[in-house]
Amino acid sequence: MDVELLVVSDCPHQDAALRLLRTGLTDVGLSDTAVRTTVITSQAEAERRGFTGSPTFLLDGVDPFAARGQPAGLSCRVYRGVDGTAGVPALTEVRQALKRAADAAAT
């Protein structure tokens, strides 16, 4: 599985997002999976990549947390999870997304 984290420069949630991805990957038995981090530096790149805020998680090129109607842009992203508003999704949501992506890749 291809796992990529898209961020803007100096994203305050980058480290938490990386820890969350690594924990989720370990929890679902994919601890050997590499995680790439890409810094989005321009509005044009944000539009080309479908980047709707930092951090954005991509699993095999798909944003599992994409919301309809969100414009591309160089901004912070807000995830609304079980504990309210946060700069990263809940671990349970990340695990579910990783399992779905792994299952899709296996078929």
C-alpha positions in Angstrom: 0.0 0.0 0.0 1.2 3.5 -0.8 0.8 5.8 2.2 1.5 9.5 1.8 1.0 12.4 4.2 0.5 15.8 2.5 1.3 18.8 4.6 2.1 22.5 4.3 5.4 23.9 5.6 5.5 24.1 9.4 2.2 22.2 9.8 1.6 22.1 13.6 -0.1 18.7 13.2 2.5 17.0 11.0 4.3 15.1 13.8 1.0 14.0 15.4 -0.3 12.8 12.0 2.9 10.8 11.4 2.7 9.1 14.8 -1.0 8.4 14.2 -0.3 6.8 10.8 2.6 4.7 12.2 0.4 3.6 15.2 -2.5 2.7 12.9 -0.3 0.8 10.5 1.2 -1.2 13.4 -2.3 -1.9 14.9 -3.5 -3.4 11.6 -0.4 -5.5 11.0 1.2 -3.2 8.4 4.1 -1.9 10.4 6.6 -2.4 7.6 4.7 0.0 5.3 6.6 3.1 4.4 5.1 6.5 4.9 6.1 9.4 2.6 5.6 13.0 3.6 5.2 15.6 0.8 5.1 19.3 1.5 2.6 21.2 -0.7 4.0 24.6 -1.6 1.7 26.2 -4.0 -2.0 26.7 -4.8 -1.5 25.0 -8.2 0.0 22.0 -6.5 -2.8 21.9 -4.0 -5.4 21.9 -6.8 -3.5 19.2 -8.8 -3.2 16.9 -5.8 -6.7 17.6 -4.4 -5.1 18.9 -1.2 -7.8 20.3 1.0 -5.7 21.1 4.0 -2.8 20.0 6.2 -2.5 17.2 7.1 -4.1 15.2 4.4 -3.7 11.4 4.5 -3.5 9.5 1.2 -3.9 5.7 1.0 -3.1 4.4 -2.5 -3.7 8.0 -3.7 -7.1 8.3 -2.1 -8.0 10.7 0.7 -10.2 8.5 3.0 -11.4 11.5 4.9 -12.4 13.6 1.9 -15.4 15.8 2.3 -17.5 16.9 -0.7 -17.3 20.5 -1.7 -14.0 21.2 0.1 -11.9 23.5 -2.0 -8.2 22.8 -2.5 -5.9 25.2 -0.7 -2.9 25.8 1.5 -4.6 25.8 4.9 -4.9 23.8 8.1 -7.4 20.9 8.0 -9.9 20.3 10.7 -11.0 16.7 11.5 -14.2 16.3 13.5 -14.0 13.0 15.4 -15.4 11.4 18.5 -13.6 13.9 20.7 -14.7 17.1 18.9 -12.5 19.2 16.6 -8.9 18.2 16.2 -6.0 18.6 13.8 -5.9 14.9 13.1 -8.6 12.2 12.9 -9.2 9.7 15.7 -7.1 6.6 15.8 -10.1 4.4 15.3 -10.9 6.2 12.1 -7.4 5.8 10.8 -7.4 2.1 11.6 -10.7 1.7 9.7 -9.3 3.6 6.7 -6.1 1.5 6.6 -8.1 -1.7 6.8 -10.4 -0.6 3.9 -7.4 0.4 1.8 -5.5 -2.9 2.6 -8.6 -4.9 1.7 -9.1 -3.0 -1.6 -5.5 -3.5 -2.5 -5.7 -7.2 -1.9 -8.6 -7.7 -4.3 
